[in-house]
Amino acid sequence: MSGATTTKRENWVPANGGTEEPFAVRGFRIQYLWETRSGRHAYIDLSRDVILSDEEALGVLTGSWESTNFAVQQELAAVR
């Protein structure tokens, strides 16, 4: 397989059996998701179509921006 690469497709779906609805918090529209292959859970920022890191999600959900690093604070502030 000369030069060929394979990618693992992730399959994120709404958590809790597909019942998790998007919701708004602090100016963000987010949704709680589950990745079917790995069993991981995460939040997605629907306005940017980006899976949030645990640190970003904590900042969005609690408003505790001081708990996030400076780069994340700047990115979150830019989309608010």
SVG drawing of the C-alpha trace seen along z (x, -y; Angstrom):
<svg xmlns="http://www.w3.org/2000/svg" viewBox="-35 -38 40 40">
<polyline fill="none" stroke="black" stroke-width="0.4" points="0.0,0.0 2.3,-2.7 1.4,-6.1 -2.1,-4.9 -3.4,-6.0 -6.4,-4.9 -8.5,-7.1 -10.7,-6.0 -14.1,-7.6 -15.8,-8.6 -19.5,-8.2 -20.8,-10.9 -24.5,-10.7 -26.6,-12.4 -26.0,-10.8 -28.6,-9.0 -29.9,-6.8 -30.2,-9.7 -32.4,-11.8 -29.9,-14.6 -31.2,-17.8 -29.1,-20.9 -29.2,-23.6 -27.9,-27.2 -25.6,-28.2 -23.7,-31.5 -24.1,-32.3 -23.1,-28.9 -25.4,-26.3 -24.0,-22.9 -25.1,-19.3 -23.9,-16.2 -22.7,-13.4 -21.5,-9.8 -19.0,-8.2 -20.4,-4.8 -17.1,-3.0 -15.0,-4.2 -17.7,-4.9 -16.4,-8.4 -18.7,-11.3 -18.2,-15.0 -19.9,-18.2 -20.0,-19.8 -20.2,-23.6 -22.8,-23.5 -22.1,-27.1 -18.5,-26.1 -19.1,-22.3 -16.2,-21.6 -16.0,-18.9 -15.0,-20.7 -12.2,-19.4 -13.1,-18.6 -11.4,-21.9 -13.4,-24.0 -16.7,-22.3 -16.0,-23.0 -15.5,-26.7 -18.7,-26.9 -20.9,-25.0 -19.7,-26.6 -18.5,-30.0 -15.3,-29.4 -13.0,-30.7 -10.2,-30.9 -10.1,-27.1 -9.2,-27.0 -5.8,-27.9 -5.3,-31.3 -5.5,-30.0 -8.8,-28.4 -10.1,-31.5 -9.2,-33.6 -10.9,-31.2 -14.0,-31.0 -14.2,-34.8 -13.8,-35.2 -17.0,-33.2 -19.2,-34.7"/>
</svg>
